[in-house]
Amino acid sequence: MSEIDRVRDFYDRTVEDEWLRLERNWLEFGVTKAFLNRFLPPSATILDIGSGPGRYALDLTAAGHAVDLRDLSGQNVAFAKKEAQRRGLRLNSARPGDARDLSDLPDASYDAVLALGPLYHLTSEDDRRRVVSEAVRVMKPGGIGVFAFISRFAAAHYQLKTDPAAIETRRAVIDDFLYEGRHRLKPETDFFVDAHFVDPAEVSAIFSGTGLEQRALFGAESMMAQSEWRLAALPAAARQQWLDFAVSVAETPAALYGSEHLVFVGTKHG
Ligand SMILES: C[S@@+](CC[C@H](N)C(=O)[O-])C[C@H]1O[C@@H](n2cnc3c(N)ncnc32)[C@H](O)[C@@H]1O
């Protein structure tokens, strides 16, 4: 099976878990939405490519934006359509699609493009470049592009959060993420599929010469990736305080290195 087929197959098999993921990862979701609110114009036209089951797309639709949803995984697209119907929301469109080839979409047609998934599942640099150039092509001048990455430190954060006692059996995976910057699906590590990881210090340079001007680079869990699940049990008011704090420090080096997910926001030159 090719890498892209393995990624599609993985997400086709894990739709329910992917839907629930952003409930567990409430800081990742809350911090990212706070940054989207900061940069999106009202009633924006948005392409969400790599939407997964549609948490962002559905919330953005409910907030009055017009969202085209695309994902490699047909099962994720089908889930998003059903959930939109259940909530009485109308997605502008929802179809399977590959972020490397948006040739069915015209140039300069979106106020914003979200790619919160494709870049960390493509291990070839050429493929990742194609995702960015296709996203920039379909953005209007002055539009925003939002791109997610996974940190090389993510496996260490994840292990500390879930099962620190298993370090002896997990050390090889943690080191793979950190030193190799990639993960290949293997039977013994089938918690995740093929992926590419970055050092937070590398991200800005990825966008040089792409036609995007950096507006923000933030850590989606802020500095709290390891506390995220524990904090989920707090009363709502305390959670809100921690979320506000997370947003306020999300662009600091401590937050970039303390996060599993890193998000770049850029504006297309006019
Ligand atoms: C971890 S999920 C993230 C979903 C959602 N955007 C979020 O941030 O929670 C990654 C998603 O990216 C999709 N994906 C991976 N590579 C892709 C590609 N080349 N084109 C389109 N979607 C892709 C996967 O199918 C999966 O649904």
The ligand as a Gaussian input file, in Angstrom:
#p B3LYP/6-31G(d) Opt

LIG

0 1
 C       -5.558000      14.157000      12.713000
 S       -6.756000      14.460000      11.475000
 C       -7.102000      16.195000      11.758000
 C       -8.535000      16.558000      11.466000
 C       -8.895000      18.016000      11.772000
 N       -8.419000      18.921000      10.738000
 C       -8.334000      18.439000      13.109000
 O       -7.456000      19.325000      13.137000
 O       -8.763000      17.892000      14.126000
 C       -5.826000      14.523000       9.958000
 C       -6.737000      14.536000       8.747000
 O       -5.987000      14.913000       7.585000
 C       -6.456000      14.133000       6.502000
 N       -5.401000      14.109000       5.468000
 C       -4.161000      13.590000       5.563000
 N       -3.487000      13.776000       4.419000
 C       -4.326000      14.427000       3.564000
 C       -4.216000      14.889000       2.221000
 N       -3.101000      14.710000       1.496000
 N       -5.288000      15.519000       1.685000
 C       -6.432000      15.690000       2.382000
 N       -6.588000      15.261000       3.653000
 C       -5.555000      14.642000       4.245000
 C       -6.732000      12.774000       7.114000
 O       -7.588000      11.983000       6.316000
 C       -7.344000      13.173000       8.464000
 O       -8.739000      13.258000       8.402000

